[in-house]
Amino acid sequence: MTTTMKENNYEQKKQVLEHMEELMNCFTDKLKILEALDGDRACSGCADLNDQLDSLWKHQTKLKHAISRAKEVVPNDLAKLYS
């Protein structure tokens, strides 16, 4: 594999991971909204998603950490890598 192909591969990985991080931020925002809706005591069904929300938060945290670790694996300074 040529240097250019490797650089392109790393750039694509970085772009995909950045996009995944953006999606995770959107997911987190939606999760906060859902949690607030589920906590509204004025409505019927208050706290009916308690167990599911706990599970979603746990998995959200694991995914967020996995994305962060993946970003650390992909080289940032490609110029140094190939010089």
Steps between C-alpha positions, in 0.01 A plus 500: 500500500644837404544788743224698328257211534587462870457874557163491325396201710596679823319816388186302425517327837539836674203641307279201584596517867430875508159435347432226751592742779254756360229234485579397857461862613159515328404167660604633841286811450199285408564276798494805729168607349354153542618490861335837570175386338503179698558694820199729449283418801207695356450240227388141512775253434749688715815289547370213288829507306722504807669165437536563128650844560754352741599249236518764227726721715732209576533408133534865399794536738667186366455609138628850574813357662552253214482781244746705702744208522465432127585862423819463706607198294474674160808717442434874508822639358543305179795714390704378798388142443651488150804722537 
